Amino acid sequence: IVYFFDENASQFLLWRILFLCMAITKEIKLMKAVETMRHLSEHNIPFDIEFISYNESTGKSEGLKKETKILLMPGYRRNQSSKHDILVSYLRTETNERRQFYLPLLMKLGEFKIKIM
Protein backbone atom coordinates (compact mmCIF):
# COMPACT_ATOMS: atom_id res chain seq x y z
CA ILE A 1 0.00 0.00 0.00
CA VAL A 2 1.33 3.42 -0.94
CA TYR A 3 0.17 6.50 0.91
CA PHE A 4 0.32 9.91 -0.68
CA PHE A 5 0.27 13.02 1.47
CA ASP A 6 -0.10 16.49 0.14
CA GLU A 7 1.77 19.30 1.86
CA ASN A 8 -1.20 20.19 4.10
CA ALA A 9 -1.59 16.60 5.28
CA SER A 10 2.09 16.28 6.17
CA GLN A 11 2.00 19.65 7.99
CA PHE A 12 -1.07 18.49 9.89
CA LEU A 13 0.77 15.31 10.90
CA LEU A 14 3.77 17.31 12.12
CA TRP A 15 1.52 19.64 14.14
CA ARG A 16 -0.27 16.62 15.63
CA ILE A 17 3.05 15.10 16.72
CA LEU A 18 4.12 18.45 18.22
CA PHE A 19 0.89 18.70 20.25
CA LEU A 20 1.26 15.10 21.47
CA CYS A 21 4.81 15.84 22.64
CA MET A 22 3.68 19.00 24.39
CA ALA A 23 0.82 17.12 26.06
CA ILE A 24 3.34 14.98 27.91
CA THR A 25 5.06 17.94 29.58
CA LYS A 26 2.19 20.48 29.48
CA GLU A 27 4.80 23.14 28.65
CA ILE A 28 5.63 25.00 25.46
CA LYS A 29 8.47 27.39 24.67
CA LEU A 30 7.46 30.99 24.06
CA MET A 31 8.51 31.13 20.41
CA LYS A 32 6.84 27.76 19.70
CA ALA A 33 3.69 29.19 21.28
CA VAL A 34 3.88 32.19 18.93
CA GLU A 35 4.37 29.88 15.95
CA THR A 36 1.42 27.74 17.08
CA MET A 37 -0.86 30.76 17.61
CA ARG A 38 0.03 32.06 14.14
CA HIS A 39 -0.64 28.67 12.58
CA LEU A 40 -4.01 28.31 14.31
CA SER A 41 -4.98 31.87 13.36
CA GLU A 42 -4.00 31.31 9.71
CA HIS A 43 -6.41 28.36 9.68
CA ASN A 44 -9.10 30.34 11.53
CA ILE A 45 -8.97 28.04 14.58
CA PRO A 46 -9.66 30.01 17.78
CA PHE A 47 -7.63 29.27 20.91
CA ASP A 48 -7.41 30.34 24.56
CA ILE A 49 -4.60 32.21 26.31
CA GLU A 50 -3.74 33.52 29.76
CA PHE A 51 -1.49 36.51 30.33
CA ILE A 52 -0.65 39.07 32.97
CA SER A 53 -2.26 42.39 32.09
CA TYR A 54 -0.27 45.59 32.03
CA ASN A 55 -1.36 49.13 31.27
CA GLU A 56 1.74 51.13 30.42
CA SER A 57 -0.13 54.45 30.69
CA THR A 58 -0.98 53.87 34.35
CA GLY A 59 1.84 51.45 35.17
CA LYS A 60 -0.72 49.05 36.66
CA SER A 61 -1.78 45.46 36.18
CA GLU A 62 -5.13 43.80 36.77
CA GLY A 63 -3.38 40.48 37.29
CA LEU A 64 -3.92 37.29 35.33
CA LYS A 65 -6.39 37.56 32.45
CA LYS A 66 -7.92 34.72 30.47
CA GLU A 67 -9.09 35.20 26.89
CA THR A 68 -11.07 32.51 25.13
CA LYS A 69 -11.75 31.89 21.46
CA ILE A 70 -9.28 34.40 20.07
CA LEU A 71 -7.30 34.76 16.84
CA LEU A 72 -4.13 36.75 16.28
CA MET A 73 -4.46 39.90 14.19
CA PRO A 74 -1.84 41.98 12.40
CA GLY A 75 -0.10 44.18 14.92
CA TYR A 76 1.96 47.31 14.68
CA ARG A 77 4.63 47.55 12.01
CA ARG A 78 8.19 48.48 12.89
CA ASN A 79 7.64 52.06 11.69
CA GLN A 80 4.46 52.44 13.80
CA SER A 81 5.65 51.49 17.28
CA SER A 82 8.82 50.71 19.17
CA LYS A 83 6.82 47.89 20.81
CA HIS A 84 6.03 46.16 17.50
CA ASP A 85 7.95 43.05 18.57
CA ILE A 86 6.38 42.59 22.03
CA LEU A 87 2.82 43.91 21.69
CA VAL A 88 0.50 41.21 20.26
CA SER A 89 -2.87 42.08 18.72
CA TYR A 90 -5.76 39.65 18.85
CA LEU A 91 -9.45 39.43 18.07
CA ARG A 92 -12.12 38.16 20.43
CA THR A 93 -14.05 36.04 17.94
CA GLU A 94 -17.32 36.14 19.86
CA THR A 95 -17.50 39.96 20.03
CA ASN A 96 -15.16 41.04 17.19
CA GLU A 97 -13.33 43.22 19.72
CA ARG A 98 -9.65 43.87 19.04
CA ARG A 99 -7.29 43.78 22.03
CA GLN A 100 -3.56 43.54 22.80
CA PHE A 101 -1.23 41.89 25.28
CA TYR A 102 2.50 42.00 25.93
CA LEU A 103 4.17 38.84 24.64
CA PRO A 104 6.61 38.52 27.58
CA LEU A 105 3.56 38.39 29.90
CA LEU A 106 1.98 35.37 28.14
CA MET A 107 1.55 32.62 30.74
CA LYS A 108 -0.49 29.91 28.98
CA LEU A 109 -1.60 28.82 25.54
CA GLY A 110 -4.60 26.58 26.05
CA GLU A 111 -3.54 24.19 28.80
CA PHE A 112 0.18 24.60 28.11
CA LYS A 113 2.32 26.70 30.44
CA ILE A 114 4.77 28.99 28.67
CA LYS A 115 8.36 27.98 29.20
CA ILE A 116 10.79 30.88 28.83
CA MET A 117 14.02 28.88 28.50
Buried (B, 14 or more C-beta within 10 A) or exposed (E): EEEEEEEEEEEEEEBEEBEEEBEEEEEBBBEBBBBBBEBBBEEEEBBEBBBBEBEEEEEEEEEEBEBEEBBBEEBBEEEEEEBEEEBBBBBBBEEEEEBEBBBEBBEBBBEBEBBEE
